[in-house]
């Protein structure tokens, strides 16, 4: 019934389409609120210029530089990645690509997204939102949201081509071009390929990505957009918890084949000056084949070889109304329907006896939501939101409250946010025939944050302080006595991020952050890969009109990790530096020379997995 109503609504809109009014279209994508407006609630944004000048080696490398985001990668480029936000598990982070939610709940990581497949050369920007965002997105966003926008149409209709060369036979390339058809529709295509070479024993990555987008050249009463993304590849690395290339007894690496396809259609209709309607339909499909060779016993019991093949499909239909009310009030409300299908086929090799372990699950979730905001007098703004989700036999109501206050004279601003969130149990935790438990309850969180920003010296210096407290409850854990998944643990992560940005002139800027997080857990529990201290610094210097220099520095404090060969261990903290020199030869050509891990520090992000080490890369960009 919901889909029929939506289709009828679209037909009605199409019959009332207005002619283009000659105004250049400005695509507005606001991921942090249900209200359609120019306002962005992003806590941190990485722009296209930041990416092109930063000399990054991967999407994971970009995320490392964002304060409050903790990134762990197993060894080289083919290893799994784990991205957590302000103390949450990696599967507490909701990942969105061009408006499409891409977390896969059929995987053994509880739905955590692996950024290995995403090419950084095709990213236009990354928006990061801290806190619980279930009042906006529903399930999954317990700790925060990472929203990735890929490249789209450009005004100059140029063709951009990049090439990249590195050591150990690593090479990559990408292209992006756009064209206006009949002075009516803007089309864009982009593609990328990467061969990760052989930096570390057992580690490899080969990846392809393609993007197509279309939207009107000019805005009208009815606007629309379409996007398609396809990424696929093969990767290998030693299995998680195996001890990696240094400690694994079984020397056969784990092989992974993955494929992700996303579709998104957006229709925006301005009924009148006070009422706007938006309809969004998306589909994400993720396929993955994993050949795990097993892990030999050590301090912990070993695991048998497993061959698995998973397929997950998700469809979202969302209808949102935005009303401009008197006295500077905005009211957004709507409904959303989500359909999920997950299939997992695996074979476990128990000493030569092949045991099937498969499951198939479906889940439909329907939701209604509302949000009201007010821009009051004296630069005060308030926002209140609520959402009700019905996932068959599970219902959840989540709320949030945000307030901002700016003092123009003192150039100081304050913001406070309270939010609630939930995460439905993953299909793997529910349905796996050996450890699954259909009686699991949703994991939940309550999130508080308070932020202060202060400008000095005619906005040449910006100081920021963020205080946060996240309480996660009903966490899913494996009970060895019952040999099944249960809800039992809880975690409180609280701390602060202090930042200082200096821009004494147009040629020099320094941006530094330091984050401290304290963890309160159940007795005897040591959280994996959660350092208390993380700090980063970025120095950007335009030495001459044609030369620029960027230096990234990062420090990660000591943290706990575990593996089957070693058991729980405390890992040493580490630091690394990257240096990037860019030469602009003309408007059409620029060349960058990047040296990553300048000091060649031999740190480990997970037990037994070596990092790539010092890496010299040459990146050339051509514009036609």
C-alpha positions, 0 to 999 in steps of 0.5 A: 500500500505504501509503494502504491501511494508513493507511485501515485504521488510521483505521477501527480507531481509529473503531471504538474511539472513547471518549465525551467526558469533559467536559474542554475540548479544548486543541488542541496543534500543535507544528511543531518536533518529531515528538513529541506534547507540550506543548513548543514548540521555536519560536525566535520566536512572534508571537501574536494580541495582537501582531498586533491591537495592532501596526498591521501592514499585511500578513503581510509587515509582521509578518515584518519585525519578527522578528529573523533573518528578512529580507523584501524586497518589490517595491514595493507590495502587488502586488509579489512578496515574498522571505523568507529566514532567517539568510542562506538563499535565499527558497526555503530557507524552508519555509512551513506554513499550518495544518499544510499545506506550501504551497511551490510548486516549479513557479515560477521562484523555486525554490519560494519562497512569496509571502506576497502572498496571505495576509491578516494579519487572519486569522492567529492566530499565527506560529511561526518555527524557525531551522535545518535541519528536514528531520529533521522535515519532509523536503525544503525546510526548509534554512534554517528554517520559518515556520508560520502558524496561522489563526483557529479556534474561540473560547470566547466564540463571538463574531463579530468584524468589522474594517474598514480604510481607507487612502489611494489608495482602499485598503480591506479588511475581515474577519470571524471567528465560531465556534459550538458545534453540539449542544454537541459540535462547534466550528465556525469560519469566517473571511473577508477581502477587500482592495483594495490601491488605487493607491499606485504606478504599475503596482502593484495587489492584489485578494485574497479569503480564506476559512477553515473549521474544525471540531473536537470541543468536548470532548477524548476518547480520540479527537480530530480536526480539519478545516480548509479554506482558500481564497485567491485574487486578482489582482496586478500589478507590474513584472516582477522584475529589470525596474527597477520603476516607476522604470527599466523601459523596457517600461511594461506591468506583469506581471499575476498571478492566483493561487489556493491551496486547502488541506485538512487532517484530523488524528486523535489517538488515546490508546491508553493513558497511555503511547502516543499515535498521530497521523494527519495527511492534507493537500492543497495546490493552487496555481494561478498565471497570469503574463503577463510583458510582457518586459524591455528589454535594458540592462546585461544582455540582455533577456527576451522576453514570457512567458505561463505557467499553472502548477498544483501539487498536493501530498498528505501522509500522516503517521503518528506514534507517541509513547511515554512511556518510563521515566526521563523519556524520550519516543520519537516515530517514524513514517512519511510519504508525499508525492505531488507533481504539477506542470504548467507551460504557457508560451508565449515570444514570440521576436520574434513567433514563439510558442515553447511551453515546458511540462513535467509532472512527478510525484514520490513521496517516502516517509520514516521518522523517529524522535526521542527526548527526555529531560528529565534532572536539574538542568533538562537536556534532550536531543533526538536525531532522524533521518529517511530520505527516499526520493524515487524515485532520490534518498535522503537521511538527515538528523539533528539534536541539541538540548540545553537547560540552565536554571539556575533560581537565576541565571535563565539558560538555554543551548541548542545545536542541530545540524541537517542538511537537504536540498531536492529540486530544484524542478520548474522547475529540473528540467523547464523545456525550455530551462534544466531539468536532470533530473540535478540533485542535492538542495541541502543544509545543515548548521546550528549555533546556540547561544543564551543567555538571561538574566533580570535584575531579577525578570524585568523585563529579558531579554537574549538572544544567538544565534550561528549558522552555516549552510553551504549546498552543492550550490546550483542555479545557471544556467550561461550557457556550458552554458545549463542549471541546475547544482549548483555554488555554496556559501554560508556564513552566520554571525553573531549576534542580540543582543536586549534586552527591558525591561518595567519595569511593566505599562504599558511594554515595549521589545523590541530586536534587532540581527542581524549576518550575514557571508557567505562565497561563491564568488569574485566572487559577490554575494548579492542582498538580504542585508544584513549588519546588521538592527535593530528596536525595538518600544515598547509603552505603555499610556498609560491603560486605554483607550489604547495606543501602539506604535512600530516602528522598523527599520534595514536595512543596505546590500545588493547587488541587480541588475536588467537595466537596471543590472546589479549595484548596492549599495543604500543602507541605510534605516530606517523608523518606524511609529506605532500609536495604539489606543483601546478604546471598550468590550469591543465596539469598538476603533479604531486609527490607524496611520501607516506610514513616518512619515518618508516615506523613499524607500528601495528594497528592490529596484532601481527599485521605489519603496515606498508611502511614508507611509501613514495607515490607520484600522482598526476592530474590532467584537465581537458 
